[in-house]
Structures are given as C-alpha cells and as structure tokens.
Amino acid sequence: AKKEATGKREATPEETTNPDAETYRSLVEAAFRLHVEGFYPDGACAVYGSADPSGVTITAHFSAQKVNLGNRWSGRVKGSYVCTFSPGQEKAFIQTNFTVLVHYFEEGNVQLNSTNKPELACSAKDPEDFATSFVEAISKFEHDFHMGVEKSFAEMSDGTFKNLRRKLPITGQRFDFDNWASYTIGSEMNTGQ
C-alpha cells in the first residue's frame, strides 16, 4: 500500500508546542544533552515539552548501553524525568524512574537490577534557572546513585562474598599442596588409574 499526500493544512493549536513549553524544552534539551554526553558517552536522550492549564510539563528520557561479550558482561542504564510546574514557581518536583541492569555471565550468571523512583526538587523561576537546576538535580542524583553502587560492591567483595566462600574443604582439613601425592586422588593420578 502506498500513500501520497495531496494537500496541506496548518497545524491546530493542540498540535503545536506551546511557546512557553518550547522555551523551557529547548533549554533543558541543551543542558540535558551535555549531561548525558558527559556521564554516558554512548547514550541517547530526548526532551519533550507540553503545556496545559495546569502548567508546563517537561519530560526528559535517556538510555545508554555497554556490551563487552569478550569479557562476558553487559550493562544498561535508562532514566525518565518528568516535571510539571507553573512558570515562575519557586520550587518544582521531578518524578524520576531510573533503572540500571548489569549482567556478568562468566562461569555463572550474576545480575544487578536496580530501579529508583525518588522525587527531586528544582527551581522554576525562569527558563534558564529551570534548565540549570533540573539538570543539576538529576546529575547529583545519578552521581550519588553510582557512588552508592560502587560502595556496595566494595563492601560485598570484602564482606559478603568472602563469607559465602567455604573456609575448609568438606573433609574439614586444609589441603596440603606440597604433599598432594599423599592424598588418594594424587596417587591415582600418578599411576594413571
């Protein structure tokens, strides 16, 4: 099936972006794009804006992925940030949905899957102030999240994983690697049985 446009018409007011929303959207997009490029070099982002009687709504999304099959790991991070406010408002709140998935699959299958939905605060005094404080709030949240994950992994490595390991073999005695031939399995290996 083939469709062909035969005419044109002007967009209705409902189909166009409100000028107020577009000002906020374009400034947030510029700042958010810099943030994503700095934090997630392989990431992509989009920013949308709309306005209605309740105020202006700015929605920012991003997604980034890294895959290293040679070393048997992959990871993905994505975030959605939505803020509805009235222009000139002293304080606005950002609804957040931030998800991280990390997958290690060498000799096992270990995954980290984390979703955070905090509410962040920013200022909406004017478009420039809003764009700056919107991205700063997101940047601080993401930085704190990543540092928390790093700290958790360090604590797990030093504590949790160490405690999961068996202290002694099933026999309850340490294996004497210097005299391995004295063990039954060692003598069987020597004689080729």
C-alpha positions in Angstrom: 0.0 0.0 0.0 1.3 3.4 -0.9 0.0 6.7 0.5 0.5 10.1 -1.1 -0.1 13.5 0.5 -2.5 15.5 -1.7 -2.8 18.7 0.3 -1.7 20.5 3.4 -3.2 22.4 6.3 -1.9 24.5 9.2 -1.5 22.7 12.5 -4.1 23.3 15.1 -3.2 24.9 18.4 -3.5 21.4 20.1 -0.9 20.0 17.6 1.7 22.6 18.1 4.0 23.0 21.1 3.1 25.9 23.4 5.7 28.7 23.1 6.2 28.7 26.9 6.8 24.9 26.9 9.1 25.2 23.8 11.4 27.7 25.6 11.7 25.5 28.6 12.1 22.3 26.5 14.9 23.7 24.2 16.9 25.0 27.2 16.5 21.7 29.1 17.4 19.7 26.0 20.7 21.6 25.5 21.7 21.1 29.2 20.4 17.5 29.4 22.3 16.5 26.2 25.6 17.8 27.7 24.8 15.9 30.9 24.2 12.6 29.0 27.2 13.0 26.8 29.4 13.6 29.9 28.0 10.7 32.0 27.1 8.2 29.3 29.2 8.8 26.1 27.3 6.1 24.2 23.9 7.3 25.4 21.0 8.9 23.6 18.4 11.3 25.0 15.2 13.2 24.1 13.3 16.0 25.8 9.6 16.8 25.3 7.5 19.7 26.4 3.8 20.4 26.6 1.6 23.0 28.3 -2.0 23.0 29.5 -3.9 25.0 32.1 -2.2 23.1 35.0 1.2 24.3 33.8 4.2 23.3 31.7 5.4 19.6 31.6 8.9 18.8 30.7 9.8 15.1 30.1 13.4 14.0 29.6 14.5 10.5 28.8 17.9 8.9 28.2 19.3 5.4 27.6 22.8 4.0 27.4 24.2 0.6 26.9 27.6 -1.1 27.0 28.3 -4.6 25.9 31.6 -6.5 26.1 30.9 -10.0 25.1 34.6 -10.9 25.0 34.8 -10.3 28.8 31.2 -11.6 29.2 29.4 -8.6 30.6 26.8 -6.1 29.5 25.1 -3.2 31.1 22.2 -0.8 30.5 21.0 2.4 32.2 17.9 4.4 31.5 16.1 7.3 33.1 12.9 9.2 32.8 12.4 12.5 34.4 9.0 14.4 34.4 8.4 17.8 35.9 5.1 19.7 35.8 5.2 23.3 37.1 3.8 26.8 36.7 6.3 29.2 35.2 7.8 31.4 38.0 7.2 28.8 40.6 9.8 28.8 43.4 10.1 25.0 43.7 9.2 22.2 41.3 9.4 18.5 41.7 10.8 16.0 39.3 9.3 12.5 39.2 12.1 10.0 38.5 12.3 6.5 37.1 16.0 5.4 37.0 16.9 1.8 36.1 20.3 0.0 36.0 20.9 -3.5 34.7 24.3 -5.1 34.9 24.9 -8.7 33.8 28.0 -10.8 34.3 27.9 -14.3 32.7 31.3 -15.9 33.0 31.1 -19.3 34.7 27.7 -18.3 36.2 25.1 -15.7 35.9 25.2 -12.6 38.1 22.9 -9.7 37.6 22.3 -6.3 39.3 18.9 -4.9 38.5 18.0 -1.7 40.3 15.2 0.7 39.9 14.9 4.0 41.8 12.0 6.4 41.8 12.9 9.4 44.0 11.4 12.8 43.8 13.9 15.5 43.1 13.5 19.2 43.6 14.4 22.1 41.3 13.6 25.8 40.7 11.2 27.1 38.0 11.7 30.8 38.4 12.6 31.3 34.8 13.5 29.1 31.8 17.3 29.4 32.3 17.1 28.7 36.0 14.8 25.8 35.5 17.0 24.1 32.9 20.1 24.5 35.1 18.5 23.3 38.3 16.6 20.5 36.5 19.9 19.0 35.1 21.9 19.7 38.3 19.3 17.8 40.4 19.4 14.8 38.0 23.2 14.9 37.8 23.6 14.9 41.6 21.1 12.0 42.0 22.8 9.9 39.3 26.3 10.6 40.8 25.2 9.7 44.3 23.5 6.5 42.9 26.6 5.4 41.1 28.8 6.1 44.1 26.4 4.1 46.3 26.6 1.1 43.9 30.4 1.3 43.9 30.5 1.3 47.7 28.1 -1.6 47.9 30.2 -3.7 45.5 33.4 -2.9 47.6 31.6 -3.9 50.8 30.3 -7.1 49.1 33.7 -8.0 47.9 35.3 -7.5 51.3 32.5 -9.0 53.4 29.5 -10.8 51.9 31.3 -12.7 49.1 34.2 -13.6 51.4 31.7 -15.1 54.0 30.0 -17.1 51.3 33.2 -19.0 50.5 33.9 -22.2 52.3 36.6 -21.9 54.8 37.7 -25.5 54.6 37.1 -28.4 52.3 34.3 -30.9 53.1 36.8 -33.1 55.0 37.3 -30.2 57.4 41.1 -30.2 56.9 43.2 -27.9 54.8 44.6 -29.3 51.6 48.4 -29.7 51.7 49.5 -28.7 48.3 53.2 -29.5 49.0 52.3 -33.2 49.7 49.5 -33.7 47.3 50.7 -37.1 46.3 49.9 -38.4 49.8 46.2 -38.0 49.0 44.3 -40.9 47.4 43.4 -38.9 44.3 47.0 -37.9 43.9 48.3 -41.4 43.9 45.6 -42.4 41.4 46.7 -39.6 39.1 50.4 -40.7 39.4 49.6 -44.3 38.4 47.2 -43.3 35.6 44.2 -45.1 37.0 
